Amino acid sequence: MIRFEQVSVHYEGAARPALAGVDLTVPEGELCLLVGPSGVGKSTLLGAVSGLVPHFTGGTLRGRVTVAGRDTRTHKPRELADVVGTVGQDPLAHFVTDTVEDELAYGMESLGIAPDTMRRRVEETLDLLGLAELRDRPIATLSGGQRQRVAIGSVLTTHPRVLVLDEPTSALDPAAAEEVLAVLQRLVHDLGTTVLMAEHRLERVAQYADQMILLPSPDAAPLTGAPAELLPVSPVQPPVVALGGLAGWPSPVPLSIRDARRKAGALRERLAQLAPRPVADPPPGEPVAEVARLSVRHGRVEALRGVQLSVRPGETVALMGRNGAGKSTLLASLVGLHEPASGSVRVGPSRVVPHRTRPAELLRQVGLVPQEPRDLLYADTVAAECAAADQDAAAAPGTCRELVGRLLPEVAEVADTAHPRDLSEGQRLALALSVILTARPPLLLLDEPTRGLDYAAKARLVEVVRGLAADGHAIVLATHDVELAAEIAHRVVILAEGEVVADGPTAEVVVSSPAFAPQVAKVLAPLPWLTVPQVREALEEAP
């Protein structure tokens, strides 16, 4: 169905090709997972399937890409639209209408599908993706995860033979991600749809894949094979595979929780005699964020109801909950983007009221890295962004660039020439984080900070966040990444329908919730282990 024949892609001004010598085949009716570290060319490979590369992105494509027999060099994206459906990393860039139902219908209108068929497919897709209650909602009012589901739905309604998905579950809560993956699996198994998907959250998708394409580095040829064969040698691995390697489980490596539990008996017996190192409590101090009985309204929608939250210096708090639960609204309220309908918000050592404080002063009290990092980036190069951040924060020259070097060493090398828009979604997010961190605000807010980040980049982010917490910064992060919450959060706060339904130590809250428990906790239950590093540390120190 999809064939790459010695394909190379080189963008103008780039020091090296984005892809080099790619030669592979994706059969019809398979779910193929594209895996590799950030910056190895995954998005470029997906774009070459849909025709966006090079017709939209520019650059030079050598070799041949065919989809259902059509050569993408001679067929522009609109000439492939009846065969290939594409959802990119940024849902907002995908939308052309104002409401959910109109967006689901737009692609079919473009293809001239009969009105009766359009109506039926819209209803089917609303039910498949749990969007029926949102059908009349303006897209601008949806959460990031809800937009992601609408973007996927708008492609599914056209019934393409090939689906190309770039980070399809990155903004989805665990339950919504499982629903979307179940739909994709049904399309593959029942309708013979071919799905090519790039995803960093391998713990969610690896068990569903029939085939895996591994791009180890920009200069290396891709490897293809079964996920169980390639993941043990991959530079990026889900926790269950890393746990298997640590425990020395025989091949084939388990990809699902069920299979891993079957092999984990001996490991559980050994760990039953040990205990995880306790997480150090943050030092005592006056809160740098205090929310009291906060309610926020978006028109007729009550986004937050009676929320209570207090965060101390050195404390890391994870906000979790399904899409639309109010996590982003709470973060936005802490930086003054929403005026409370009732209740109060105070932030920083000065205990300022965010929506009544001048931006220049608020910058030194609290900083927010939003879900859409491009909202913070406006310069022509990474170096210029860093220089502007240093100036705005009155920081020493080079402060921001040093942070970029820690989070994005590959981007720091080309900071003088790289444009922020040419970075991957994950790289842009890390750059935005560096810009905010330059001011070293006492309270740091992160909205889906691991979206688009591979495991190596996430490990660097964890190191930075831990260092900030150790220095006394309070950190609140809204995330669907249960592995991240398990690794760095002192507390987990779960929101539902705008209300706090759980607030407590991470180990207690996530282990008691099947939806938010990390993979290691599920494999080793009922033992109190949450992460692979915890297990590794205990085994290394055991007599």
C-alpha positions, -999 to +999 in steps of 0.1 A: +000+000+000+029+024+009+063+020-008+094+040-003+122+034-028+156+050-019+139+082-006+159+111+006+146+145+016+168+176+019+155+210+031+171+242+018+197+255+042+198+223+063+232+209+071+221+173+064+192+155+049+160+150+069+158+115+055+184+095+036+181+062+017+147+051+030+136+019+015+105+002+030+070-012+024+039-009+046+014-036+035-023-030+032-045-035+063-017-031+089-011-007+118+025+004+114+042+023+142+070+048+133+095+051+162+126+071+168+142+099+188+131+135+182+146+151+150+153+118+131+128+126+104+095+109+115+073+139+105+091+142+072+085+105+064+048+109+072+046+141+051+061+122+022+032+097+023+005+124+022+023+145-004+029+174+020+066+168+014+077+184-008+046+200-023+038+220+008+070+220+029+095+226+001+128+209-001+141+183-025+127+147-025+148+121-043+136+086-049+100+075-052+070+073-028+039+055-039+005+052-021-020+028-036+000+031-068+000+069-069+034+086-071+034+115-045+059+135-067+033+138-094+002+138-072-004+168-049-020+164-015-055+173-029-051+145-055-044+120-027-071+132-004-095+104-013-068+078-005-048+094+024-061+110+055-036+130+076-036+143+111-006+163+121+009+172+155-010+205+156-048+201+155-054+239+152-035+240+119-059+212+106-092+230+111-110+251+085-145+255+100-159+268+133-179+240+149-173+203+155-201+190+133-191+213+104-155+202+107-164+165+105-184+172+074-159+194+056-136+168+042-166+149+027-180+180+011-146+186-006-148+151-020-184+155-032-199+128-011-237+125-011-255+144+017-273+113+031-239+095+033-223+125+049-250+127+076-246+090+085-208+091+087-209+122+109-232+105+134-210+073+133-178+093+140-194+114+168-203+081+185-170+064+178-149+092+193-172+102+221-179+136+205-217+136+204-221+161+233-197+185+216-213+185+181-225+221+183-195+235+203-172+261+187-138+245+181-122+275+198-138+265+231-125+229+232-097+216+252-065+204+235-075+168+238-110+174+225-095+192+194-073+162+188-103+139+187-121+163+163-090+164+140-089+126+139-127+124+134-126+148+105-102+124+087-121+093+096-154+105+080-138+104+045-130+067+049-095+069+035-076+037+027-045+051+044-044+070+077-013+090+085-012+101+122+015+122+138+013+119+177-024+111+177-027+104+214-003+131+227-030+154+240-055+127+250-062+115+285-056+077+291-092+067+286-097+088+254-064+075+240-076+039+245-109+047+227-090+062+198-066+033+195-095+008+197-112+027+168-080+025+148-076-012+155-112-018+144-105+001+111-074-020+105-090-054+114-125-049+100-121-025+070-085-032+059-074+004+065-036+009+065-025+031+095+010+047+097+014+063+131+043+082+147+040+082+185+064+089+214+041+075+241+050+039+232+035+026+264+001+034+248+005+020+213+032-006+211+008-036+218-015-026+190+011-024+162+015-051+136+047-037+123+073-012+135+096+011+116+126+023+137+146+054+127+176+051+151+193+083+139+191+108+110+220+090+092+210+054+098+187+033+075+154+024+090+148-010+106+115-028+101+100-057+120+077-068+148+076-044+178+087-072+202+118-077+181+129-041+176+119-024+209+147-042+229+173-026+206+155+007+202+169+039+217+134+047+229+114+021+249+082+020+269+086+013+306+073-023+303+101-031+278+127-014+300+115-033+330+118-066+311+154-058+301+162-049+338+147-082+350+163-103+322+130-116+309+135-140+279+124-131+244+098-122+231+096-091+253+061-084+266+043-054+253+011-055+273+005-053+310-011-087+310+019-105+293+043-086+316+025-097+348+028-133+336+066-130+335+070-108+366+064-134+394+101-138+403+107-100+401+077-094+424+090-119+449+124-102+450+110-067+453+086-078+481+117-078+503+127-043+493+110-008+495+112+022+472+133+051+485+108+075+500+102+108+481+116+137+501+089+161+512+093+197+500+106+221+527+080+239+548+072+274+537+044+298+528+024+288+497+034+305+464+000+296+449-032+296+468-066+290+451-097+294+473-132+283+462-124+293+426-151+292+400-145+302+364-171+304+336-166+303+298-199+317+286-225+293+298-200+266+307-188+264+343-152+253+337-141+253+374-163+249+405-152+256+440-115+246+434-092+246+464-054+243+458-023+253+477+013+248+464+044+253+485+080+262+474+099+231+462+067+211+456+057+195+422+020+190+417+005+171+388-030+181+376-047+151+359-082+143+346-100+136+314-099+161+285-121+191+293-119+186+331-106+221+337-068+216+340-057+242+314-083+267+328-069+263+363-033+270+350-046+300+329-063+314+360-030+313+379-015+336+353-044+360+351-059+349+318-093+343+334-111+364+359-128+344+386-165+343+387-161+337+424-133+328+448-098+340+447-063+333+433-030+346+447+005+337+434+042+343+441+060+354+473+042+388+469+008+370+468-004+391+439-038+387+423-029+376+387-056+392+367-049+426+384-011+425+380+009+441+353+026+415+329+061+427+336+056+422+374+037+389+370+065+375+349+087+374+380+060+357+401+047+330+378+054+316+343+032+295+321+044+272+292+011+266+272+001+236+252+007+256+220+044+268+224+043+289+193+022+314+213+054+324+231+078+323+201+080+352+176+117+357+166+133+345+134+160+323+150+164+303+182+193+325+192+171+356+188+144+340+210+170+333+236+184+369+235+149+384+238+142+361+268+174+372+285+165+408+280+128+404+292+139+386+323+168+409+330+190+378+331+227+374+322+233+370+285+234+334+275+211+322+303+183+310+280+207+295+255+223+275+283+189+261+292+183+252+255+216+234+255+205+212+284+170+204+270+178+205+232+215+199+226+209+192+189+191+225+185+216+245+205+242+236+179+223+254+151+206+281+173+220+309+151+203+297+120+174+275+131+139+291+129+115+281+157+088+272+131+112+245+116+115+227+149+094+197+158+065+202+182+085+187+210+115+209+203+094+241+201+079+231+235+113+227+250+124+261+236+093+278+251+101+261+284+136+276+283+122+310+275+100+309+306+126+294+328+150+323+320+130+345+344+132+318+371+097+325+384+090+311+419+059+294+404+062+275+371+032+261+353+035+235+325+006+225+303+012+191+287+050+195+289+059+161+274+037+165+243+059+156+214+090+147+235+107+114+232+120+094+262+154+110+261+141+145+259+116+137+287+144+124+309+162+158+304+130+176+312+126+155+344+162+165+354+155+202+349+122+201+368+138+182+397+166+208+398+141+236+399+121+220+427+153+214+446+161+251+442+127+260+458+105+266+427+069+254+430+058+235+399+023+227+387+019+206+356-012+196+338-005+163+321-020+131+307+015+115+310+010+091+339+047+081+337+058+117+341+035+122+371+048+090+387+084+101+383+084+137+395+052+147+413+050+150+451+012+152+448-015+144+422-047+165+419-074+149+398-101+172+383-134+161+369-161+184+355-142+214+370-140+200+405-112+185+425-121+148+432-087+136+445-057+154+461-029+134+478+006+119+476+014+105+441+018+069+452-016+068+469-036+086+442-022+070+410-020+034+423-056+036+434-067+047+399-066+021+371-068+050+346-038+069+360-015+042+372+019+039+354+029+007+337+053-005+364+026+000+391+002-022+370+028-049+364+041-051+400+008-045+418+001-047+447+037-037+455+043+001+458+066+006+428+059+033+402+089+036+379+117+017+363+144+039+379+129+031+413+132-006+406+167-003+392+180+017+421+166-009+446+180-039+428+214-022+425+215-015+463+201-048+474+225-072+490 
